[in-house]
């Protein structure tokens, strides 16, 4: 049993293999009743000792659709108090040290995911001298709906509240509030890019890792489309007041109908971070050139075959013809020469694989290259990586989300193995895990920072556990995008 005093009261955690673990810590009040569709409210302090030995409730959500539900486990823990976080720290750290802090923001297209996934277990980070924090935040329409009578970006505001809690309390757990790194994947990385552009995040973190998620946000008028479609389906006004009168099961059922089909690469109805003139005052894609994020070190990167998570399991990759490929290039305004240029490096690729490679670059690799370029010569270093090790599971290749279990060094977790299988190279996991820790501790993951030569640390080259620094990989394809 481990006791820690926080600003709201005393917590009781557990000690597991030399690591002190605290789960389900509230960082904001439960978003229920009058607090639904409202910014996160402060936690009410408690008397006595609060148990923090089990994961707290997860944000309301639907399961992933098949077949992704077999590849992306998504624990669902009932309860109202979903604004909670978890901490792993060396058992000897509280009250004695000031270790680097890493705060994990999960992905899931802003409508799935939680901090309770075993892949995200922070034991090995704590084992290696890091205080690891993972957070939950509101998802779907309750976190990213757009209403005329409620603030936008409530899920992003939750993340800010969690980071404020970390700043105020993490020293009691042995963490250094002046050395905080936020890291996230997919929607988690997109969230972090928005936080880099937010005036409300100033001083809350000092380094950031964006894994397979690029700076993106859209105007409220466009983002409102999903909320309005749900309102039409439910037969109610598209207002927060009307939505708050319905129970969560009704909202989730409507959300499932409205967001059915599509994926992050091909589009479809979904949820977005909004340029709201407040939490996100400007487009995160252009804000770095204006100085947003100056002084914050960045580690950014993508996986070689991001698209295969969405294109392969359901057979979409095989249904794409040459005609479909050309139509998609026109619809999504990709460079007209892109099919020919991409095929030159992939002569045996199917039209679906060519389209997937183009989509991966358009939505992830190219925007992150532009982000890195915009920071050259500005305060704060930038490092780039690519994850290339191919999973043997269902011919997924180096797909979206595959790298997470290696970063956390949780290859033994069945949830990790749903994507990696049983043969992921442990040496590669050790290399990536160490690089992330080195970046968090001192701002240097161990390779050249971004410059005009475009150095990219490529993990798992040639399908092995090896890694090498590659300069300007696939640069002819990148130059297509201007």
N, C-alpha and C positions, 0 to 999 in steps of 0.2 A: 504494500500500500504506500502511495506517495501523495503527500499533501502539498498544494501550492496555493498561496494567497494571490488573488487577482483583484482588480479594481472593483469587481462586483461581488466578490465573495471567495470562499475557499473551495478548492476542487480536490477531489480524491481520484487519483489515477491508479494505474497498475505498473508493475515493473516486469518486463518481459525480456529475457535474455540480455540483461544489462542495459535495457532501454526503458526509460519512463514514458508511458503512453497515456495521453488524455484524449478521450473521444467525446464527441457530442457537446462541445462547449458552446453555449449561446454567445454570439457576438452582437446580436440584435434581437429585439422582441419578436415573438411569433407573428407573422404577417396574416393575421386572422381578424375577423370582425371589422371594426372601423379602420384597421391597419392594412386591410387588403387594398391593393393597387395604390399604396401610399409609400413614400420613401421609408427606408428602414428606421425604426424607432429604437431608442436606447433600451438596454436590458434593465429590468428591475433588479436591484441588488437582493441577495438572499442572505438569510441568517444560517449559521451552522455550516455544515460541510455538504457540498453538492457532489453526487456521484458522477464521475466522468469516465466510466469504464466500458461504455457501449456506444456505438455510432448513433448519432441522433437521427431524427427523421430526414428523409430526402425530400427535395422539392417535388410537388405533384407533376407527374409525367405519364406518358403512355410508353409501353414497351417499344423497342425497336421493331420495325416490320421484318418479317421473314424475307430472305434468309439471314439478314444482318443480326437478328436476335441470337443466332447460334455462334456468331463471331465476336459480338460485342456485349458481353454480360453487363447488366445494368441493374444493380440491386435497388429494390424499392422498399423503403422503410416507412411505415405509416406514422402520421403525427403532424401536428400543426407547426411545431417549432423547428422549421427547416433551415433557419439561418444560424448554422452552427459550424464549428471547425474542429479539427483534430490536430494534436501535436505529438511528435516523437522527438525525444531529446535524450542524450546520454544520461544514464541514471545519476552520474556524478556531477552533471552540469548545473542543475538549478541552484542558484545562489552562489555559485563558485566561478563561473566562466562567462565569457561573452563570445559565443560561437556565431559563425555565419548562419543566417536564416534563409530558408527557401520556402516560398509560398506557392503551392500548386493550385492552379485554376483549371478545372477539368473542361473537356470539350463535350460535344454532343449536339451540334447544330443549334445551340441555344434552347433546345427543347428536351434533351436527354442528358444522362450522366449524373454522377454524384461523387462525393469524396470517399464513399464506402467500398469502392471496388478494390479487391485484394491486390490487383496490379499496382495500385497507388500506395501500398503499404510503405511507410517511411522508416521502417526498422533499419535498413541498410544505409540510409542517409545518416541516421543518428549514430549508427555503428562507426561511421567514417567522419564524425565530428561536425555534423550539421544539425541544426534544429529545423525539422521539417514540419510545415504547416499545410494542411489541405482544407479546402473550404467548400461549402455548399452555397448556392445562390438561387434565386427564383428563376424559373425556366418558363418557356412557352409564353402564353398570353399573359400570365400573371407577372412574368419578369420582363417581357419585351413586347407586350401589346402597346398600341399607340392610340391614345384617347384624347378627346378635347378637354376632359376634366380631370386629368391625372398627369403627373410628370412622366416623361419618357425614360427609357433605359433604367428601369427599376432594378433589374438584375445586375447591371453595372454599378449602380449605387450600392447594392448589397456588397459587391466586391470591395468597394471603397470603404464601407463600414468595417468589413473584416480586416482590411489593411490598417485602419485606424486602431482597431482592437489590438492587432499585433504590435503596433508602435507603442501602445500604452502598457502592454503586459508582457511582451516576450522576454524582457530581461529577467523576469521571475523564473523563467524556464531555462535560463542559461544562454539565451540568444542576444545578439547585438542589434538593437533597433537602428543602428547606423550602418548596418551591413545586411540589407534585406534584398533578396533577389526574387522576383516573381517569375514563374515559368508556367507555361501552359501549352496545350496542343489543340489544334483545330479551332473551335469556337473559343477555347481558353486563350489561345494565342491572339485571335482577333480581338478579344476583350482587352488583352494587354496592350495591343497597338492603340486601342482607343484610350486606354488609361495614360499612355505616353502623351496623348494630345489633350488630356484633361487638366485644367488648372487645379482641380480638387485632389489630384494625386501627388502634387508637389511635396517632396520630402518623405513620401510613404515607402518608396523603394529606390534602390540605387543601381540595380542591374536588372536586366530582363532577358528572358529566353522565349523566342517565338518558334514553336515547332509546328510546321505545316499549317500555318494560319497567317494571312497577310492583312495589312491595314485596309480596312474597308468599313464604311458606314454609308447610309443612304438618307436622303431627305425624308422628313416625316410624312410628306404626302404620299410617297411611294411605299413606305413601311406600313402605312395605315391599311393597306389593301388586305392583309391577312386578318386583321381585327374586324374590318368591315365584312369580309366574307363569312367569318364566324358569326357575326351579328345577324346577317341575313339567314344563315342556316338555323339559328336559334330563334329567329323572329323577335329580336329585341333591338333596342337602340344601340349604336356602337359607342357607348359611353362606359366609363368605369363604374358609374353608379348602377347601371343596368347589369353589367357583368357581375358585380359584387353580390347581387341578389340571388345568383345561381350558385348551386354547390359545385364543388370542384369536379365531381364525376361528370356532370353535364358539360362543363367547359372542356374537359379532356376528350369527351366523345366527339364534340363538335370540332375540336382542334384536329383530331385524328382524321376526320372526313376532309376538312379543308386542306390539310397539308399532305394528303395522300399522294404518292407518286413524286417523281423528280428526285434529285439528289443535289448535293452541294456543287457538283460539276456541271450537271445538265440544266440546273435551275428548277423552278417549281415554286409553289407557294410556301413560304416559311417565315422565320423571324429574323430580324436584323438589328444591329446597333444603329441608332438614329443620330443624325447630326441635329442636335436639339438647341444649339446656341447656349447651352448651359454646361452640363457634364461633358458633352462632346461639342465644343463650339465650332470646330472646323473639321473638314475631311481628314481622317487620320492618314490617308495616302499622301496628301500634300503638306500636312502640318510639319513633318520633319525638316523640309526645306526652309520653313519659317522659324526654325529653332525649337520646335516641340521635341522633347526628349534629349535636348542638349545636356551633356554631362553624365548621361546614363549609358553604361556599357551594354551592348546588345550581342546576343548570340542567336542567330536565326538560321533556319534551314528547312529543307523539304525531303521527302522520300522520293526515290527515283520513279516508282510506279504508283503514285498516289491514287490514280484513277481506278486501279484494279479492285479496290475494296467495293466500289459501286458498280463497276462494269462487268466483273467476272462472276461472282457467286450466283446472280440471277440469270446469267446468260446474255446480258445486254451486249457484251462485246461481240458476240457471234451474230447478232441481229443487225448490226450496222453494215450497210453496203457502201460501195464507192459513191453512189448517189446520195445516200444519207450523210456520208462524210462531207461531201461538197456542200450540201444544204446547211449542215451545222456550221461549217466554216463561214458561210455567208450570214446566217442568222446571228451568230455570236461575234461577228465582226473580227474574226481572226485574219491575219494576213493572207491574201489570196494565194500566195506561193507556198503556204505552210505545208499542205499535204506532200508536195514534191520534195521540199527541203527535209521534212521529218522522215520521209521514207528513205532518203539517201543513206541515213545512218541505221535504218531498220528495214533492209530489203525484204525480209521474210514476214514482216508484220502485216496483220490483217487490217482492213479499214477501221475496225473498232479500236484496235491498238494504236493506230495512228491518231485517231480522234482523241483517245485517252491521253496520249502524250501531249497533244496540242492543248487540251483542256487543263492538264496539270500545270503546264507552263503559264497559260493565260491567267489562271486564278491563283496560283501559288508561287512558282519559281520566279516569274518575271516581276510581279509586284514586290517580292522580297529583294530581288536584285536592285530594283529602283529605290527601295528603302535604304539599302546599304550604300548605293551611289549617292543618295541625297545627304548622307552623313559624312562623306569624305571631306576632311578639312574642318569639320565642326567638332566641338568638345564631345568626348565619349567615343570609345573604340567600338568597332563592329567586327564580328567574326561570323563566318558562313560555314555551314556543313551540308552534306547530303548523305542520306542513309540509303545504302544500296543493297544490303543483304536481302536475298529473296526468300520469303517463307515457302516451305514446301506444302503448306495447307491450301488445298483447292486452287493451286496455281495462282496464288495471290501476289507473288513477287514481293517487291519492296513497297508494299501498299500503305495507304493512309493508316496511321495509328500503330503500325507494327513496331516502331522504335521505342514506344513508351516503356514496355517491360524491360528493355535493355537499359534505358536511362535509370529506372528505379532499381535495377538489378533484382528483379522479382521473377526470374525465369521458371522457378519451381511452382508458381501459382497456376492452378488450372485455368484461371481467367486469362492469364497471359498466354498460356499454351493454346487457347482457342484460336489465336492468330499465329503464334510462332511454331506450333507443334512442339515436339520433344527434343529437337536437335539444334536449337538456337545456340550459336557459339558463346560459351561462357566468357571466353577471353574478350570477345567484342563487347559484351555487357560490361565487363570490368573496365574496359577502355572508355566507353561512353560515360558510364557512371562517374568515373574519376575526372573526366573532362568537365562535366557539368559542375562537379564540386569545386574543381580548380577555378572555374569561371566565377562561381558564387563567392569563393573565398578571396580571390585576388584579381578578378576581372580578366583572367587569361586562361582559356581552355587548353592552351598548349600548341597553337599553330599561329601562322601569320595573320595579322589583322587585315581587314579588307582594304584594298588599294586598287590602283589602276590595272594590276595584273590579275585581279579577281580570284584570289586563292580560296579554294573550297576543300575542307577536310572531308574526304569521302570514306564513310564507314562501311565495312563489309564489301570491299571491292572484289570483283571477279567471283562473286558468290561465296566468298570465304569470310573468315573472321578478321582478315587484315584490313588495314586502313592506309590511305595515302593522301597527301596533299596534291590536289589537281588544280591547275591554273586555267581559268576560263573554260570550264567543261561545256561542251556542246554550244560553242559560242556562235556558230553560224545560225543556229536556231534562235538563240537569244537576240541576235541582231535583227532578226525579222521584225521584232516588236518595236523597234525604234528606241 
